[in-house]
Structure formats: C-alpha cells, structure tokens
Amino acid sequence: MIEYQPRYQTRTDEIVAELRKAAGAAAPLDPMMVIKRKAAEIATAMALVHGGDWRVEIDHQVGFVLVAPRVQPQKF
C-alpha cells in the first residue's frame, strides 16, 4: 500500500509556496544548510588568502562555529 505524504504541512504553506513560485522567488532555504554553506565559503576564502587546507567545525548545541587550518600530524 502506498502512503500519501502531503507536500506541505498546511494549506497556508501551500499557498505561500505557490505565490513564491508565481513571483519567481526561490524557495526558503534550510537555515542549517545556510550555516554549513557560509562556513564552507569562509574556509574556501581563507584557503585562497592564506593557503593550506582549512576545516570547519559546527556545534549547534553550543552555538559554536570554527574555521581553522587543518593541522597535519607531526612525524617523529
């Protein structure tokens, strides 16, 4: 049996989506993806300016974002 999943939670959400589409506006972005994308953009810019490989750490529980150079393990 196929279960039907509504595309929108409410009729209002559906109407707003149709209005946005008619106006040529993009769909609203997931805030988590916006944060991830912007952090990646910063890491890319840092690599272009300073060189090297940069890493991104995001902790939504604490409210913390880190963009730092990736440290290579030292060999003895």
N, C-alpha and C positions, 0 to 999 in steps of 0.2 A: 504494500500500500504506500502510495506517495503522500507525504505530509506537505501541506501548503504552509509556507512561511511568508507572512506579509513582508513586503519590501520596506514598508515604513511602519513605525510603531503606532502613529495616529494619522487620522485624515489630515490634520493640520500640517504634519511633517510632509505628507504627500503634496499638498497644495503649495507649500513653500518650495519644495524641490521643483515642481512644475513652473512656478514663477521664476526661479533662478535660471532654469533651462531656457525659458522664453526670453529672458533678459540677456542671455549669453554669459551669465556669471558662472564661475567654476563652483563645483560642489564644495561645501565646507570641508576643510582638512582636519584630520585627526590631530589633536594637539600633541600627542605623544610622538607622532611622526614628524611634526614640525620641529620639535625639540631635537630629535635624532638627526634630522636633515641639517638644521642650522649648526649643530655641534660638528657634524662632518664637514660642513663648509668652512668652519673656523679651523679645523685640523688641516684641511687642504691648503688654506691660505697661510697657515703657519709653516707648512712644509715648503711652500713656494718662497716665503720670505727667508726662513732660517735653514731650510734643507732638512734632511733626515726623515725619519718615519715617526708620525705622531699618532697617539692613541686617544680614545675618548672613553671616559667612564661616566655613566649617568646613574644616579641613585635617586629615584623619585620618592622613596620613603623619607630620606633625609633632606631632600631638596638640594642636591649637590651635583654639579657638572664639572668634570675635569678634562682639560685638553692639555696633554703633556707629551714630551718626546718619549718614544719607546726606548727604554734602556736595554742595551744588549748585555747579556750576562758575561761577566769577565771570566776569562780562562786563566788558570794559574799554571 
